[in-house]
């Protein structure tokens, strides 16, 4: 087991990464306020791992209720969120109850938002079961649901008490979902670690083959970067915004195509290529950089072009992005591989040209 720490003073918490951690109730018990938990999962993950986690907790005489949600980004909304509140209320859960989110990014986001809201805030634990959740969404306390006009526009910052990433769960992850997670892994190399990007170029085949050492290192390295950034900028006032590389374009793809049609990581990959193209047009990346980034996404099984929605539709959807400030859209761009930057006042004709170059 590898352990990292998210340094937030009194609210610091560990990230445990390893095999067989679903059976490690000893890691969970110290984080509980009372011997009672509410496990939130979905209809795909539940049959695979819910009973295993619950059995481990029952051996410690923990009382458990559960809520099983429909699967998919299309259900990341108020209606599904209310299923969690229904379970908590029917189970007479009190403030000392700890919510455990067992699943991917959608379960983690909704479980965390429910924990932030229920009785004005209860503790929660992230048990991510997808690569994307293990390397990104489970760490940092961002919780949210989607709105028809924009992705993740309604939510709260609410830090977990623990992140428990059992790498064995990745063995049941569909190949498409695993590839989607690789988009977020590649992101860390692009925004702040050129050496890690080069390591990914050398080891991507090993990652896709789920070789344990390569997988553990990629997850640990990704989580280390995420933990360092969150410790510096918990509520995304500065450096944390760099984690949104490709997301401004990518969220437009997800919203415009209908939530769930494109996986989040797929949209981020296509969006990152748009951001890279915009960076090239500004003179910050060269042709060789673009080719390296594109080759790595292709090898990861990810798209390098967005759907043909038309530039006006992209711009309309991007206007609802959370990085709009004083009416101006800020972009996460690259001044080289390993060097992400925030940029504003970008000429919209350059933005439009970058979208068009990578659209359809």
C-alpha positions as CSV (number, residue, x, y, z in Angstrom):
1,X,0.0,0.0,0.0
2,X,1.2,3.5,-0.9
3,X,-0.1,6.4,1.2
4,X,-0.1,10.1,0.4
5,X,-1.5,13.0,2.4
6,X,-3.6,16.0,1.4
7,X,-2.3,18.7,3.6
8,X,-5.1,20.9,4.7
9,X,-4.2,21.5,8.4
10,X,-6.8,20.1,10.7
11,X,-8.8,18.8,7.7
12,X,-5.9,16.8,6.2
13,X,-6.6,13.3,5.0
14,X,-4.8,10.3,3.6
15,X,-5.0,8.7,0.2
16,X,-4.3,5.0,0.4
17,X,-3.5,3.2,-2.9
18,X,-3.1,-0.5,-3.2
19,X,-4.6,-3.9,-3.8
20,X,-7.3,-5.4,-1.6
21,X,-8.1,-2.2,0.3
22,X,-11.9,-2.9,0.2
23,X,-11.2,-5.5,2.9
24,X,-9.2,-3.0,5.1
25,X,-11.9,-1.8,7.5
26,X,-9.0,-0.9,9.9
27,X,-8.3,2.0,7.5
28,X,-11.9,3.2,7.7
29,X,-12.7,2.8,11.4
30,X,-10.5,5.7,12.6
31,X,-12.3,8.1,10.3
32,X,-15.8,7.3,11.6
33,X,-17.6,9.6,14.1
34,X,-20.0,6.8,15.1
35,X,-20.4,3.1,14.2
36,X,-22.9,3.9,11.4
37,X,-22.3,4.5,7.6
38,X,-24.4,5.1,4.5
39,X,-22.8,3.6,1.4
40,X,-23.7,5.2,-1.9
41,X,-23.0,3.2,-5.0
42,X,-24.6,2.5,-8.4
43,X,-26.3,-0.4,-10.2
44,X,-23.0,-1.4,-11.9
45,X,-20.5,-1.1,-9.1
46,X,-22.9,-2.3,-6.4
47,X,-23.2,-6.0,-7.5
48,X,-19.4,-6.1,-7.8
49,X,-18.2,-4.5,-4.6
50,X,-20.9,-3.4,-2.3
51,X,-21.2,-6.7,-0.3
52,X,-17.5,-7.0,0.0
53,X,-17.1,-3.6,1.5
54,X,-20.1,-4.1,3.8
55,X,-18.9,-7.5,5.0
56,X,-15.6,-5.9,6.0
57,X,-17.4,-3.2,8.0
58,X,-19.9,-5.6,9.6
59,X,-17.1,-7.6,11.1
60,X,-16.4,-4.4,13.1
61,X,-20.1,-4.1,14.1
62,X,-20.7,-1.1,11.9
63,X,-24.4,-0.5,11.1
64,X,-24.9,0.1,7.4
65,X,-27.5,1.5,5.1
66,X,-27.1,1.7,1.4
67,X,-28.3,3.7,-1.6
68,X,-27.9,2.2,-5.2
69,X,-28.2,4.9,-7.9
70,X,-28.7,4.5,-11.6
71,X,-25.4,4.5,-13.5
72,X,-24.1,7.2,-15.7
73,X,-23.5,11.0,-16.3
74,X,-27.1,11.3,-17.5
75,X,-28.3,10.7,-14.0
76,X,-26.0,13.2,-12.2
77,X,-28.9,15.5,-11.4
78,X,-31.3,16.7,-8.6
79,X,-33.6,13.7,-9.1
80,X,-30.9,11.2,-8.5
81,X,-29.4,13.3,-5.7
82,X,-32.7,13.0,-3.9
83,X,-32.4,9.2,-3.9
84,X,-29.5,9.7,-1.6
85,X,-31.4,12.1,0.7
86,X,-34.3,9.6,0.7
87,X,-32.1,6.8,2.0
88,X,-30.5,9.0,4.6
89,X,-33.8,10.3,5.9
90,X,-35.5,6.9,5.9
91,X,-32.5,5.4,7.7
92,X,-32.8,8.1,10.3
93,X,-29.2,9.1,9.7
94,X,-27.7,11.6,12.1
95,X,-24.8,14.0,11.8
96,X,-22.5,11.4,13.2
97,X,-23.2,9.1,10.2
98,X,-20.4,8.9,7.7
99,X,-21.3,8.6,4.0
100,X,-19.1,6.3,1.9
101,X,-19.1,6.9,-1.9
102,X,-18.3,3.6,-3.6
103,X,-17.9,4.1,-7.4
104,X,-16.6,6.3,-10.1
105,X,-16.6,10.1,-10.5
106,X,-20.4,10.5,-10.7
107,X,-21.0,8.5,-7.5
108,X,-18.2,10.4,-5.8
109,X,-19.4,13.8,-6.9
110,X,-23.0,13.1,-5.9
111,X,-22.2,11.3,-2.7
112,X,-19.9,14.2,-1.7
113,X,-22.5,16.8,-2.5
114,X,-25.1,14.9,-0.5
115,X,-22.7,14.8,2.4
116,X,-22.0,18.5,2.1
117,X,-25.7,19.2,2.2
118,X,-27.3,16.7,4.5
119,X,-27.9,18.3,7.9
120,X,-25.6,21.0,6.7
121,X,-22.7,18.7,6.4
122,X,-21.6,15.2,7.4
123,X,-18.3,13.3,7.0
124,X,-17.7,11.2,3.9
125,X,-15.1,8.8,2.6
126,X,-14.2,8.3,-1.1
127,X,-13.8,4.7,-2.3
128,X,-13.1,5.2,-6.0
129,X,-13.5,2.3,-8.4
130,X,-12.5,3.8,-11.7
131,X,-9.2,5.1,-12.9
132,X,-10.5,8.6,-13.5
133,X,-11.9,8.7,-9.9
134,X,-8.7,7.2,-8.4
135,X,-6.4,9.7,-10.0
136,X,-8.6,12.8,-10.0
137,X,-12.2,13.3,-8.9
138,X,-12.0,11.5,-5.5
139,X,-9.2,13.9,-4.3
140,X,-9.8,17.5,-3.5
141,X,-13.3,17.9,-2.3
142,X,-15.1,19.1,-5.5
143,X,-18.7,17.8,-5.4
144,X,-21.4,18.7,-7.9
145,X,-24.4,17.8,-10.1
146,X,-25.0,18.8,-13.7
147,X,-27.5,21.3,-15.1
148,X,-28.9,21.1,-18.6
149,X,-27.0,24.4,-19.3
150,X,-23.7,23.4,-17.8
151,X,-21.7,20.5,-16.3
152,X,-20.9,20.6,-12.5
153,X,-22.4,24.1,-12.1
154,X,-24.2,23.3,-8.8
155,X,-22.1,21.9,-6.0
156,X,-19.8,22.6,-3.0
157,X,-16.3,22.1,-1.8
158,X,-16.4,19.4,0.8
159,X,-13.3,17.4,1.6
160,X,-13.4,13.7,2.3
161,X,-11.9,12.2,5.5
162,X,-10.2,9.5,3.5
163,X,-9.6,8.2,0.0
164,X,-9.3,4.5,-0.4
165,X,-8.2,3.5,-3.9
166,X,-8.3,-0.3,-4.4
167,X,-6.5,-0.9,-7.7
168,X,-8.1,-4.4,-7.9
169,X,-11.3,-2.8,-8.9
170,X,-9.8,-1.6,-12.2
171,X,-9.7,-5.3,-13.4
172,X,-13.5,-5.1,-13.9
173,X,-13.4,-1.6,-15.5
174,X,-14.4,-1.6,-19.2
175,X,-11.6,-0.7,-21.6
176,X,-13.3,2.5,-22.7
177,X,-13.7,3.7,-19.1
178,X,-10.0,2.9,-18.4
179,X,-9.0,4.9,-21.4
180,X,-11.1,7.8,-20.2
181,X,-9.2,7.8,-16.9
182,X,-5.9,7.9,-18.8
183,X,-6.9,11.4,-20.1
184,X,-6.7,12.7,-16.5
185,X,-3.4,10.9,-16.0
186,X,-1.9,12.5,-19.1
187,X,-3.1,15.9,-17.9
188,X,-0.8,15.9,-15.0
189,X,2.2,15.4,-17.2
190,X,1.0,18.2,-19.5
191,X,0.4,20.9,-16.9
192,X,3.3,20.4,-14.5
193,X,5.6,17.3,-15.0
194,X,7.3,16.9,-18.4
195,X,9.2,13.9,-16.9
196,X,6.0,12.1,-16.1
197,X,4.7,12.8,-19.6
198,X,7.8,11.2,-21.0
199,X,7.4,8.3,-18.6
200,X,3.8,7.8,-19.9
201,X,5.2,7.8,-23.5
202,X,7.4,4.9,-22.5
203,X,5.0,3.0,-20.3
204,X,1.5,3.5,-21.8
205,X,1.3,-0.1,-23.1
206,X,2.1,-1.4,-19.6
207,X,-0.6,0.8,-18.1
208,X,-3.2,-0.4,-20.6
209,X,-2.2,-4.0,-19.8
210,X,-2.8,-3.2,-16.1
211,X,0.7,-4.1,-15.1
212,X,0.6,-3.6,-11.3
213,X,3.8,-1.6,-10.8
214,X,3.2,0.8,-13.7
215,X,-0.4,1.2,-12.6
216,X,0.5,1.9,-9.0
217,X,3.1,4.4,-10.0
218,X,0.8,6.3,-12.4
219,X,-1.9,6.6,-9.8
220,X,0.5,7.6,-7.0
221,X,2.2,10.2,-9.2
222,X,-1.2,11.6,-10.3
223,X,-2.5,11.8,-6.8
224,X,0.7,13.4,-5.6
225,X,0.3,16.2,-8.1
226,X,-3.4,16.6,-7.2
227,X,-2.7,16.6,-3.5
228,X,0.0,19.3,-3.8
229,X,-2.2,21.5,-5.9
230,X,-5.2,21.2,-3.6
231,X,-3.0,22.0,-0.5
232,X,-1.9,25.2,-2.2
233,X,-5.3,26.2,-3.6
234,X,-8.2,24.3,-2.1
235,X,-11.1,26.4,-3.6
236,X,-9.6,27.1,-7.0
237,X,-8.6,30.7,-6.7
238,X,-5.4,30.2,-8.6
239,X,-3.2,27.2,-9.4
240,X,-5.9,24.6,-9.0
241,X,-7.6,25.9,-12.1
242,X,-4.7,24.3,-14.1
243,X,-6.3,21.0,-13.4
244,X,-9.0,22.0,-15.8
245,X,-6.8,21.7,-18.9
246,X,-9.1,20.7,-21.7
247,X,-12.2,20.9,-19.5
248,X,-13.6,24.2,-20.9
249,X,-13.8,22.7,-24.4
250,X,-14.6,19.2,-23.0
251,X,-17.5,20.3,-20.8
252,X,-19.0,22.0,-23.9
253,X,-18.8,18.6,-25.7
254,X,-20.4,16.8,-22.8
255,X,-23.3,19.3,-22.5
256,X,-23.8,19.8,-26.2
257,X,-23.9,16.0,-27.0
258,X,-26.0,15.1,-24.0
259,X,-24.5,13.9,-20.7
260,X,-23.1,10.4,-21.0
261,X,-22.8,10.3,-24.8
262,X,-19.1,11.2,-24.5
263,X,-17.3,9.9,-21.4
264,X,-15.7,12.7,-19.4
265,X,-12.2,11.6,-20.2
266,X,-13.0,11.4,-23.9
267,X,-14.3,14.9,-23.9
268,X,-11.2,16.1,-21.9
269,X,-8.9,14.5,-24.4
270,X,-10.5,16.2,-27.4
271,X,-10.7,19.4,-25.4
272,X,-7.0,19.2,-24.5
273,X,-6.2,18.9,-28.2
274,X,-8.2,22.1,-28.8
275,X,-6.3,23.8,-25.9
276,X,-3.0,22.6,-27.4
277,X,-4.0,23.9,-30.8
278,X,-4.8,27.3,-29.3
279,X,-1.4,27.2,-27.5
280,X,0.3,26.5,-30.8
281,X,-1.5,29.4,-32.5
282,X,-0.2,31.7,-29.7
283,X,3.4,30.5,-30.3
284,X,3.6,28.5,-27.1
285,X,3.8,25.0,-28.5
286,X,5.5,23.8,-31.7
287,X,4.4,21.1,-34.2
288,X,6.5,18.4,-32.5
289,X,4.8,19.1,-29.2
290,X,1.3,18.8,-30.8
291,X,2.3,15.5,-32.4
292,X,3.6,14.1,-29.1
293,X,0.4,15.0,-27.3
294,X,-1.8,13.6,-30.1
295,X,0.1,10.3,-30.4
296,X,-0.2,9.7,-26.6
297,X,-3.9,10.3,-26.7
298,X,-4.3,8.0,-29.7
299,X,-2.3,5.3,-28.0
300,X,-4.5,5.6,-25.0
301,X,-7.6,4.9,-27.1
302,X,-8.9,8.5,-26.8
303,X,-10.4,10.9,-29.4
304,X,-8.2,13.8,-30.6
305,X,-11.1,15.7,-32.3
306,X,-14.4,16.9,-30.9
307,X,-17.9,16.4,-32.5
308,X,-18.9,18.7,-35.3
309,X,-21.3,20.9,-33.4
310,X,-20.2,24.1,-35.1
311,X,-18.0,26.8,-33.6
312,X,-20.9,29.0,-32.5
313,X,-22.4,26.2,-30.5
314,X,-19.1,25.5,-28.8
315,X,-18.7,29.2,-27.9
316,X,-22.3,29.4,-26.6
317,X,-21.8,26.4,-24.3
318,X,-18.3,27.6,-23.1
319,X,-19.9,30.9,-22.0
320,X,-21.4,28.9,-19.0
321,X,-17.9,27.7,-17.9
322,X,-17.0,28.2,-14.3
323,X,-13.8,29.9,-15.4
324,X,-15.7,32.9,-16.8
325,X,-14.6,35.9,-14.7
326,X,-15.9,39.5,-15.2
327,X,-17.5,38.3,-18.4
328,X,-14.3,37.0,-19.8
329,X,-13.4,33.3,-20.4
330,X,-10.1,32.2,-19.0
331,X,-8.3,29.3,-20.6
332,X,-5.9,26.7,-19.3
333,X,-3.2,26.5,-22.0
334,X,0.4,25.2,-22.4
335,X,3.6,27.1,-22.6
336,X,5.3,23.8,-23.3
337,X,4.8,20.2,-22.2
338,X,4.9,20.2,-18.4
339,X,4.0,23.9,-18.1
340,X,0.3,24.8,-17.8
341,X,-0.8,28.5,-17.6
342,X,-4.0,30.4,-17.2
343,X,-4.7,32.9,-20.0
344,X,-7.3,35.5,-20.5
345,X,-7.9,38.1,-23.2
346,X,-7.4,35.5,-25.9
347,X,-8.7,36.8,-29.3
348,X,-11.9,34.9,-30.0
349,X,-10.9,34.4,-33.6
350,X,-8.0,32.4,-32.4
351,X,-10.3,30.4,-30.1
352,X,-12.7,29.8,-33.0
353,X,-9.8,28.7,-35.3
354,X,-8.5,26.2,-32.7
355,X,-12.0,24.7,-32.3
356,X,-12.5,24.4,-36.0
357,X,-9.1,22.7,-36.4
358,X,-10.1,20.0,-33.9
359,X,-13.9,19.9,-34.6
360,X,-15.2,16.8,-36.4
